[in-house]
Amino acid sequence: MPAIKWRGALIAGLTLAAIVTPVAAQERELLTLDEALGRTGVVAEPANTELNPRIVGPRAEAEAAQALVGQARLRPNPEISLEVENIAGSGAFSGLSATEYTLAVGQRLELGGKRGTRVEAARAQAQLADLRADLAGAELGFLVRERYVAAAAAASRVELALDVVERNEELARIAGLLVEVGREPPLRALRAEAALAEAQAELQAAEATSLAARTALASLWGDQGAPPLVPSRFPGIEPPGAVMATASGLQLRVARAESTAAAAEIDRERSLRIPDPVVSAGVRRFEESNDSAFLLGVSIPLPFLNRNQGNIAAAEARLRAANAREAVALADFEQAVTRARSQYLAAEARVETLSTTSLPQAEEALRLVRIGYRNGRFPLIEVLSAAEARDAIREALIAAQEDRGQAAAELIRLAAQ
């Protein structure tokens, strides 16, 4: 019993927050899907794109990867060295008379195509980062459409709950009048009052759900104020014409780019097996004779133990893992497209049947039963049954429209390029 009271208090509180809003909030315009996409930065709104962390983060990663491409193009810096020999010794080397000064400049020469493979690996990582940023935008667009459809469905259920409350209020009023004149037993009036109370509770729950859905939508662009008002009319989200024409969705392209980057990393690691010599040139000055001489030198690391074999093996293993992920991504992509397309077509068929056949028939049946009830030809139970049947069809229609919108949003995400 305490749990029921607690749940009722929560619903009542959320409903109060949804209903008791300032007049300015009630006068706000209804938010369209295009406006929601613009606020999140999914469509061309640079100001919002710069503020939404869901887009800023991946874009910053892409910028960092591009900067690393420029860094990879740079060659090693030259080295300068200064050596002073025979200083402050003993005997003939006391003082500075026998001092020798050597000034040299050295340059490391990259062999084995290190610079080229380094640049290619950086470019592959930059392409991967760009694709991941595009994928983040596509995922954000999917979230906006998904939550907007959920908010529209919640608004439709609020409208349905309001209609049910108004209908039950009218039925309760009529039942009370019929009881007063002796045409209905008191039990009929009690039944009508119970149905009205249940409808009012459903309205409170629908208001709370609508508030939660609109708040979830506003969180996608970081709005901390009052949640936007969303119309109960579902947006026309059209899925792509041929998602399966070419298996090149962003998810697949990211998986392929990961394989390409892993292969480029193997080439880079293999190039590091070859040691790089350092060539130097300089001049030496002899303090004692005041003479000078030029110097030439070269130093080469001896790769006896470390030939970068561990890093090469790790890069090869990462390539195998990337290829496996690509194969899984392809299978998952095809399965996801098939499932989303089937859901969309099934939901579209349900919407067509419910809206053009089932709902008009239920509306007409309810109208006739209500007329007969007012004239005393049908009992209250018949009216309630017809109303419940009509309400069930309306709820099924809302669910079908929601499913259709969600499936269309999923198809758009899968077809994102």
C-alpha positions in Angstrom: 0.0 0.0 0.0 2.8 2.6 0.8 4.3 1.8 -2.7 1.0 2.6 -4.3 0.7 5.9 -2.4 4.3 6.8 -3.3 3.7 6.1 -7.0 0.5 8.1 -6.9 2.2 11.1 -5.3 5.0 10.9 -7.9 2.6 10.9 -10.8 0.6 13.7 -9.2 3.8 15.8 -8.7 4.9 15.3 -12.3 1.5 16.1 -13.6 1.4 19.3 -11.5 4.7 20.3 -12.9 3.5 19.7 -16.5 0.1 21.5 -16.0 1.0 24.3 -13.7 3.3 26.3 -16.0 3.6 30.0 -16.6 1.3 31.6 -19.1 4.3 32.4 -21.3 5.2 28.7 -21.5 1.7 27.8 -22.5 1.9 30.4 -25.3 5.1 29.0 -26.7 5.0 27.7 -30.2 5.1 24.0 -30.9 8.5 22.7 -31.6 8.9 21.0 -35.0 11.2 18.2 -35.8 13.3 20.4 -38.1 13.7 22.9 -35.3 14.8 20.2 -32.9 17.4 19.0 -35.4 18.6 22.6 -35.7 18.9 23.1 -32.0 21.1 20.1 -31.6 23.3 21.1 -34.5 22.5 18.1 -36.7 21.4 20.4 -39.5 23.3 23.5 -40.6 23.3 25.7 -37.5 27.0 26.6 -36.7 26.3 28.3 -33.4 24.5 25.2 -32.0 27.2 22.9 -33.5 29.9 24.7 -31.5 27.9 24.4 -28.3 26.6 20.8 -28.4 29.2 18.5 -26.7 27.8 15.5 -28.5 29.2 17.0 -31.7 32.0 19.1 -30.3 33.9 16.1 -28.9 34.0 14.0 -32.1 34.8 17.0 -34.2 37.7 18.0 -31.9 39.0 14.5 -32.2 38.9 14.8 -36.0 40.8 18.1 -35.8 43.4 16.5 -33.6 43.9 13.7 -36.1 44.3 16.2 -38.9 46.9 18.1 -36.9 48.8 14.8 -36.5 48.9 14.4 -40.3 50.9 17.7 -40.5 53.1 16.5 -37.6 53.8 13.3 -39.4 55.1 15.1 -42.5 57.8 16.9 -40.5 61.4 15.5 -40.8 63.7 15.0 -37.8 65.3 18.2 -36.4 69.1 18.7 -36.9 71.2 18.4 -33.8 74.1 20.7 -32.8 76.8 19.6 -30.3 79.8 21.4 -28.7 82.6 19.5 -27.1 85.5 20.9 -25.1 88.5 18.6 -24.6 91.8 18.8 -22.7 90.7 21.4 -20.2 92.0 21.9 -16.7 94.2 18.8 -16.7 97.7 18.3 -15.4 101.2 18.8 -16.9 101.0 19.8 -20.5 97.1 19.9 -20.3 97.0 22.4 -17.4 95.1 25.6 -18.0 93.5 26.2 -21.4 96.6 26.1 -23.6 95.9 22.5 -24.9 92.2 22.9 -25.1 90.3 21.6 -28.2 86.9 22.9 -29.2 84.6 20.8 -31.5 81.4 22.2 -32.9 79.3 19.8 -35.0 75.9 19.6 -36.6 74.2 16.2 -37.0 71.1 15.1 -39.0 69.3 11.8 -38.6 68.4 10.3 -42.0 65.1 8.3 -42.0 65.5 5.1 -44.0 63.0 2.4 -45.0 60.2 4.7 -45.9 59.5 5.8 -42.3 58.2 9.2 -43.2 55.9 8.0 -46.0 54.4 5.2 -43.8 54.1 7.6 -40.9 52.1 10.0 -43.0 49.9 7.3 -44.4 49.2 6.0 -41.0 48.3 9.5 -39.8 46.0 10.0 -42.8 44.2 6.7 -42.1 43.6 7.8 -38.5 42.4 11.2 -39.7 39.9 9.6 -42.1 38.8 7.3 -39.3 38.3 10.2 -37.0 36.3 12.1 -39.6 34.0 9.1 -40.2 33.5 8.7 -36.4 32.5 12.4 -36.2 30.0 11.9 -39.0 28.7 8.8 -37.3 28.3 10.8 -34.1 26.2 13.3 -36.0 24.1 10.6 -37.5 23.6 9.0 -34.1 22.5 12.3 -32.7 20.1 12.8 -35.5 18.6 9.4 -34.8 18.3 10.3 -31.1 16.5 13.5 -32.0 14.0 11.8 -34.3 13.5 8.9 -31.9 12.8 11.1 -28.9 10.7 13.5 -30.9 8.5 10.7 -32.1 8.2 9.4 -28.5 7.2 12.9 -27.4 4.6 13.2 -30.1 3.3 9.8 -29.1 3.1 10.9 -25.5 1.2 14.1 -26.6 -1.2 12.0 -28.6 -1.8 9.8 -25.5 -2.5 12.9 -23.5 -5.1 14.0 -26.0 -6.6 10.5 -25.9 -6.7 10.6 -22.1 -8.4 14.0 -22.2 -11.0 12.7 -24.6 -11.7 9.7 -22.3 -12.0 12.0 -19.3 -14.5 14.3 -21.1 -16.5 11.3 -22.3 -16.6 9.7 -18.9 -17.6 13.0 -17.3 -20.5 13.2 -19.8 -21.5 9.6 -19.1 -21.3 10.1 -15.4 -23.6 13.1 -15.7 -26.1 11.2 -17.8 -26.0 8.2 -15.5 -26.7 10.5 -12.5 -29.7 11.9 -14.3 -31.0 8.5 -15.3 -30.6 7.3 -11.7 -32.5 10.3 -10.4 -35.5 9.7 -12.7 -35.4 5.9 -11.9 -34.4 4.7 -15.3 -31.1 3.3 -14.0 -30.2 1.6 -10.8 -27.7 3.4 -8.5 -25.0 0.8 -9.4 -24.9 2.4 -12.9 -23.9 5.7 -11.5 -21.3 4.2 -9.3 -19.8 2.4 -12.3 -19.7 5.6 -14.3 -18.0 7.4 -11.4 -15.4 4.7 -11.1 -14.7 4.8 -14.8 -14.3 8.6 -14.5 -11.8 8.2 -11.7 -9.8 5.7 -13.6 -9.7 7.9 -16.7 -8.5 10.9 -14.6 -5.7 8.7 -13.2 -4.7 7.7 -16.7 -4.6 11.3 -17.7 -2.2 12.1 -14.9 0.0 9.2 -15.9 -0.1 10.4 -19.6 0.8 14.0 -18.5 3.8 12.7 -16.5 5.0 10.5 -19.4 4.7 13.5 -21.8 6.7 15.7 -19.5 9.5 13.0 -19.2 9.6 12.5 -23.0 9.8 16.3 -23.7 12.5 16.7 -21.1 14.5 13.8 -22.6 14.3 15.6 -26.0 15.4 18.9 -24.6 18.4 17.2 -23.0 19.9 16.5 -26.4 20.7 20.2 -26.8 21.3 20.9 -23.1 18.2 23.0 -22.5 17.7 23.3 -18.7 14.6 25.4 -18.9 11.0 24.4 -19.5 10.8 21.5 -21.9 9.5 22.4 -25.4 5.9 21.8 -26.4 5.6 19.1 -29.0 2.5 18.6 -31.2 0.5 15.4 -31.0 0.7 15.1 -34.8 3.4 12.7 -35.8 6.2 14.2 -38.1 6.5 12.9 -41.6 9.8 11.0 -41.4 10.5 9.4 -44.8 13.0 6.5 -44.8 15.6 6.3 -47.6 14.5 4.8 -50.8 17.0 2.0 -51.1 19.1 1.4 -48.0 20.4 -1.9 -49.2 21.4 -0.7 -52.7 25.0 -0.2 -51.6 26.3 -1.5 -48.2 28.1 1.7 -47.5 26.5 3.1 -44.3 28.6 5.1 -41.9 28.9 2.1 -39.5 30.4 0.0 -42.3 32.6 2.8 -43.5 34.0 3.2 -40.0 34.7 -0.5 -39.7 36.5 -0.4 -43.0 38.5 2.6 -42.0 39.6 0.9 -38.9 40.9 -2.0 -41.0 42.7 0.5 -43.3 44.2 2.3 -40.3 45.4 -1.0 -38.8 47.0 -2.0 -42.1 48.8 1.3 -42.3 50.0 0.9 -38.8 51.7 -2.4 -39.7 53.6 -0.7 -42.5 54.7 2.0 -40.1 55.9 -0.4 -37.5 57.8 -2.5 -40.1 59.6 0.6 -41.3 60.9 1.1 -37.8 62.9 -2.1 -38.1 65.5 -0.3 -40.2 67.9 1.8 -38.1 68.4 5.4 -39.0 72.0 6.7 -39.3 73.0 10.1 -38.0 75.4 12.1 -40.3 77.4 14.9 -38.7 79.8 17.5 -39.8 81.7 20.1 -37.8 84.9 21.9 -37.1 87.6 21.4 -34.4 89.9 24.2 -33.1 93.2 23.5 -31.4 94.0 26.2 -28.9 97.6 25.4 -28.5 98.5 25.8 -32.2 95.5 28.0 -33.1 94.7 25.6 -35.9 91.3 24.2 -37.0 90.1 21.2 -39.0 86.8 19.9 -40.4 85.1 16.8 -39.1 82.8 14.3 -40.7 81.0 11.5 -38.9 78.3 8.9 -39.0 76.7 6.8 -36.4 74.4 3.8 -36.9 72.4 1.9 -34.3 73.1 -1.9 -34.4 69.7 -3.7 -34.4 71.0 -6.9 -32.7 68.1 -7.3 -30.2 65.4 -4.8 -30.9 64.0 -5.0 -34.4 60.6 -3.7 -33.3 59.2 -7.2 -33.6 56.8 -6.9 -30.6 55.1 -3.8 -32.0 54.9 -5.4 -35.5 53.2 -8.5 -34.0 50.8 -6.3 -32.0 49.9 -4.3 -35.1 49.2 -7.5 -37.1 46.9 -8.7 -34.3 45.1 -5.4 -34.3 44.5 -5.8 -38.0 43.0 -9.2 -37.6 40.7 -7.8 -34.9 39.7 -4.9 -37.2 39.0 -7.3 -40.0 36.8 -9.4 -37.7 34.9 -6.3 -36.6 34.4 -5.3 -40.2 32.8 -8.7 -41.0 30.6 -8.5 -37.9 29.6 -4.9 -38.8 28.6 -6.0 -42.3 26.4 -8.9 -41.0 24.9 -6.6 -38.3 24.2 -3.9 -40.8 22.3 -6.1 -43.2 20.3 -7.7 -40.3 19.5 -4.2 -38.9 18.4 -2.9 -42.2 16.2 -6.0 -42.8 14.6 -5.7 -39.4 14.0 -1.9 -39.6 12.5 -2.2 -43.0 10.2 -5.0 -41.9 9.1 -3.0 -38.9 8.5 0.1 -41.0 6.4 -1.7 -43.6 4.4 -3.6 -40.9 3.8 -0.4 -38.9 2.8 1.4 -42.1 0.2 -1.3 -42.9 -1.2 -1.1 -39.4 -1.5 2.6 -39.6 -3.3 2.4 -42.9 -5.8 -0.2 -41.6 -6.4 1.3 -38.3 -6.9 4.9 -39.6 -9.0 4.1 -42.6 -11.1 1.2 -41.5 -11.0 0.2 -37.9 -11.1 3.6 -36.2 -14.0 5.0 -38.4 -16.0 1.9 -37.7 -15.4 2.1 -34.0 -16.3 5.8 -34.0 -19.5 5.1 -35.7 -20.4 2.3 -33.4 -19.7 4.4 -30.3 -21.8 7.3 -31.7 -24.8 5.0 -32.3 -24.5 3.4 -28.9 -24.3 6.8 -27.2 -27.4 8.0 -29.0 -29.2 4.8 -27.9 -28.0 5.3 -24.3 -29.4 8.8 -24.2 -32.7 7.5 -25.3 -32.6 4.7 -22.8 -32.2 1.9 -25.4 -28.8 0.6 -24.3 -27.4 0.2 -20.8 -24.3 2.0 -19.6 -22.2 -1.2 -20.0 -22.7 -1.1 -23.8 -21.5 2.4 -24.0 -18.4 1.7 -21.9 -17.6 -1.4 -24.0 -17.9 0.5 -27.3 -15.8 3.4 -25.8 -13.2 1.0 -24.6 -13.0 -0.7 -28.1 -12.7 2.7 -29.7 -10.0 3.8 -27.2 -8.1 0.6 -27.8 -8.0 1.2 -31.5 -6.8 4.8 -31.0 -4.1 3.5 -28.7 -3.1 0.9 -31.3 -3.0 3.6 -33.9 -0.7 5.8 -31.8 1.6 2.8 -31.1 1.7 2.0 -34.9 2.5 5.6 -35.8 5.2 5.6 -33.1 6.7 2.3 -34.4 6.6 3.6 -38.0 8.5 6.8 -37.0 11.1 4.9 -34.9 11.7 2.5 -37.8 12.1 5.4 -40.3 14.5 7.1 -37.9 16.5 3.8 -37.7 16.6 3.5 -41.5 17.8 7.1 -41.9 20.6 6.3 -39.4 21.6 3.2 -41.2 21.7 4.9 -44.6 23.7 7.9 -43.3 26.7 8.5 -45.5 
